[in-house]
């Protein structure tokens, strides 16, 4: 961890934090999800650097150590795409492998569509490429966490009762389960976790302290806007097929598999309609945080893919 360097670069009027390790000729860019941060890729960054790659993991705008936009409520996935392009241009990097998790898969998808010539390959952890379209959760109850967090002010009030460390703790516990987080009618999402519930065994107090400190700095305004309140954003995509090499790593106990239609979309092969050159690997005990839960297994799959397509 001490070998990971931290830099700030000016991109699109903001100072964005970029963690980096390794000096190989081929670059791997890691895109985090929520409630994650660059730190969620620590195991993978070190592994790829030791194998001769350059690893870069930015904090998205408004996350962790990156500056928030002047109006967080107007942040969008298009901003994340522009930031990714800006980071690569600033660093003088032409082509990259992308490794994305959770909502980080959306900017990876957009980059693969609009900047195909710069993509060597994509590894997605937990979420396949979905073309923007109908929401996957329309059939779920009102207490579904995304529906709650899309509601202006509700998550702010819910989260505001706790410090950032407790918010991250509760979300990690919720998202590590195999059931979709759905609150009851008179229950807030944070109240779904009993304070006595232990952390997942692979997530230490030191890990939690790191996340807590980073979210103490950034808060949650931008995180609630992107992804949750930007899910309806439209893009001018003419051809939704993505002609890139891609590996999808899915935990079989990831609650996301229980979103309506998701498991069937993956297992039936329909996902290959949008990404013809798609490999899929399942981790039998993997949850939503497979890259932190089973770093050795994920690293092995990741490095095999990188070395095969370098």
Secondary structure, DSSP 8 states (H G I E B T S, - for coil): -TT-EEEEEEETTEEEEEEEE---SSEEEEE--SS--GGGGHHHHHHHHHTT-EEEEE--TTSTTS---TTGGG--HHHHHHHHHHHHHHHT---EEEEEETTHHHHHHHHHHH-GGGEEEEEEES-----S-S-TTTTS-TTBHHHHHHSTTHHHHHHTTS-HHHHHHHHHHHHTSSS--B--TT--GGGGS-TT----TTS-HHHHHHHHHHHHHH-SHHHHHTTGGGTT-----S-----S-EEEEEETT-GGGGSTTHHHHHHTSTHHHH-SSEEEEEETT--TTHHHHSHHHHHHHHHHHHHHH-
